[in-house]
Amino acid sequence: MQQVDDTSGLSRLEKVRRALTQKDVVAAFFPPDGNSEVVPLMFHGSPVPIPLSSKPYVDNPTDYVNAINQGLSAGVGFTPLYKAIDYVLNTTLESKEISGEIQLGHQPTLIALTDGFNNEDAADDCAANVSRLNTLLATIRKVRQNVDSVAHRPSIFTV
């Protein structure tokens, strides 16, 4: 994420920061007629997240933009993408604050942004990820099937 693009002079991280704080993106996360909460988390070479906000979630555009601008930083090392998604599905969504919001009818959506592929070791390649991906897919199926309401099943997007 620290790599700088020669044409723009911006790092990948700065491009992500700018994209996440664009007016249209913020408006999509916080529509004027809706009641939204966003849980901005960052993973730095570990499947345990670093919260970008002091609160369990942010519920307004100003706090969201501040969390992204002040908290988002580039990590160094590997990208345990599958473990990070698993953590969100099995720990973050099960936390008291977040599960309470889900029970109120809020549909969880996970957006995973990364500049790499799942790697937990320098020698990892696509072949090393086959069983890890199958394990994650099984977890996703289990989580989505165990939720009573279709509206509460997490949607997952990767960028």
Phi and psi in degrees as a GROMACS rama.xvg file:
@    title "Ramachandran Plot"
@    xaxis  label "Phi"
@    yaxis  label "Psi"
@TYPE xy
-85.9652  -11.8436  GLN-2
-60.7237  134.253  GLN-3
-98.2779  134.475  VAL-4
-79.1909  126.852  ASP-5
-63.4223  -32.7386  ASP-6
-78.7217  -36.0865  THR-7
-100.074  -23.4354  SER-8
78.0533  7.58666  GLY-9
-103.195  146.181  LEU-10
-75.8963  162.583  SER-11
-58.9753  -39.4877  ARG-12
-61.5975  -43.6701  LEU-13
-64.7583  -36.4616  GLU-14
-63.9741  -42.1784  LYS-15
-63.5157  -46.3278  VAL-16
-57.3394  -46.8874  ARG-17
-64.7342  -40.134  ARG-18
-64.5672  -43.3719  ALA-19
-68.9212  -21.2804  LEU-20
-107.61  8.1258  THR-21
-61.7831  146.694  GLN-22
-52.7536  -45.3559  LYS-23
-66.733  -36.4653  ASP-24
-68.1047  -46.6683  VAL-25
-60.4091  -42.2202  VAL-26
-64.1198  -33.7313  ALA-27
-68.5245  -37.6286  ALA-28
-72.4351  -31.4462  PHE-29
-130.159  72.8496  PHE-30
-65.3332  145.586  PRO-31
-60.9019  -28.4031  PRO-32
-98.5337  10.0125  ASP-33
-117.126  175.073  GLY-34
-127.247  99.8074  ASN-35
-118.115  150.124  SER-36
-128.885  140.938  GLU-37
-123.637  136.104  VAL-38
-110.785  90.1587  VAL-39
-79.5312  119.094  PRO-40
-125.574  153.88  LEU-41
-130.93  140.632  MET-42
-117.793  120.753  PHE-43
-113.377  78.2294  HIS-44
68.7575  12.1298  GLY-45
-141.388  145.495  SER-46
-75.6277  -5.19436  PRO-47
-91.0463  124.1  VAL-48
-77.6231  159.602  PRO-49
-109.473  114.411  ILE-50
-65.8966  141.801  PRO-51
-93.3205  -1.00007  LEU-52
-133.819  152.26  SER-53
-77.493  -14.5064  SER-54
-97.2012  159.818  LYS-55
-60.2002  -30.4506  PRO-56
-153.755  159.81  TYR-57
-104.852  140.545  VAL-58
-122.151  17.6836  ASP-59
-152.225  154.853  ASN-60
-59.7456  -38.3992  PRO-61
-63.9054  -47.9328  THR-62
-64.5053  -36.4523  ASP-63
-62.727  -52.0339  TYR-64
-60.8767  -41.6712  VAL-65
-61.7476  -41.6689  ASN-66
-62.1676  -43.3836  ALA-67
-67.0534  -48.2687  ILE-68
-67.2344  -36.822  ASN-69
-92.345  -27.6992  GLN-70
-103.628  -27.4367  GLY-71
-71.0144  123.991  LEU-72
-143.194  160.455  SER-73
-81.9083  137.17  ALA-74
-93.7065  171.814  GLY-75
-127.361  134.084  VAL-76
119.203  -147.984  GLY-77
-87.54  169.03  PHE-78
-119.879  91.0582  THR-79
-80.5001  60.6581  PRO-80
-56.5617  -46.4773  LEU-81
-65.7436  -40.8592  TYR-82
-67.0678  -34.989  LYS-83
-64.6453  -45.3365  ALA-84
-63.6018  -42.3604  ILE-85
-58.4583  -43.3182  ASP-86
-59.7876  -45.9148  TYR-87
-62.4832  -44.5309  VAL-88
-65.8591  -39.1924  LEU-89
-102.3  -14.0912  ASN-90
-120.485  -56.2391  THR-91
-62.0311  -49.7202  THR-92
-67.2234  -20.4909  LEU-93
-90.2973  -7.07338  GLU-94
-62.8779  153.404  SER-95
-55.319  -47.0632  LYS-96
-66.6816  -44.0972  GLU-97
-75.427  -44.0381  ILE-98
-63.6285  -31.0211  SER-99
-63.8901  -40.422  GLY-100
-66.7944  -38.754  GLU-101
-63.3388  -40.8862  ILE-102
-65.2861  -24.8065  GLN-103
-78.5189  -2.52905  LEU-104
108.088  6.24425  GLY-105
-83.1156  127.973  HIS-106
-85.8695  124.847  GLN-107
-75.0873  137.747  PRO-108
-131.071  127.084  THR-109
-107.159  125.538  LEU-110
-118.078  113.147  ILE-111
-102.005  118.496  ALA-112
-107.863  129.671  LEU-113
-151.231  155.907  THR-114
-106.994  11.8373  ASP-115
-144.494  -176.88  GLY-116
-104.637  171.662  PHE-117
-61.8371  117.349  ASN-118
-146.084  131.128  ASN-119
-110.586  -5.05316  GLU-120
-152.219  152.562  ASP-121
-60.7048  -28.4865  ALA-122
-86.2246  -1.81651  ALA-123
-62.621  142.115  ASP-124
-139.908  -175.615  ASP-125
-58.3477  -39.7422  CYS-126
-62.0109  -36.4865  ALA-127
-67.2343  -20.6111  ALA-128
-92.9216  -6.79268  ASN-129
-58.9286  -52.7819  VAL-130
-67.8145  -35.4269  SER-131
-64.1491  -42.9098  ARG-132
-65.6103  -42.1991  LEU-133
-61.222  -38.9086  ASN-134
-64.5104  -44.1425  THR-135
-63.9623  -43.261  LEU-136
-61.4243  -38.5014  LEU-137
-63.6131  -40.5847  ALA-138
-63.6686  -44.7621  THR-139
-60.6564  -45.9671  ILE-140
-59.4613  -44.2423  ARG-141
-62.0374  -47.5071  LYS-142
-62.3784  -44.8017  VAL-143
-68.6854  -30.4969  ARG-144
-81.9905  -23.8602  GLN-145
-85.2833  -3.10979  ASN-146
-90.8532  133.217  VAL-147
-62.5363  -40.9364  ASP-148
-110.634  136.645  SER-149
-57.766  -35.3827  VAL-150
-64.2509  -21.1386  ALA-151
-96.7147  -3.23115  HIS-152
-72.1306  132.507  ARG-153
-67.8321  137.412  PRO-154
-95.1012  142.485  SER-155
-127.464  127.749  ILE-156
-124.849  141.401  PHE-157
-120.977  141.792  THR-158
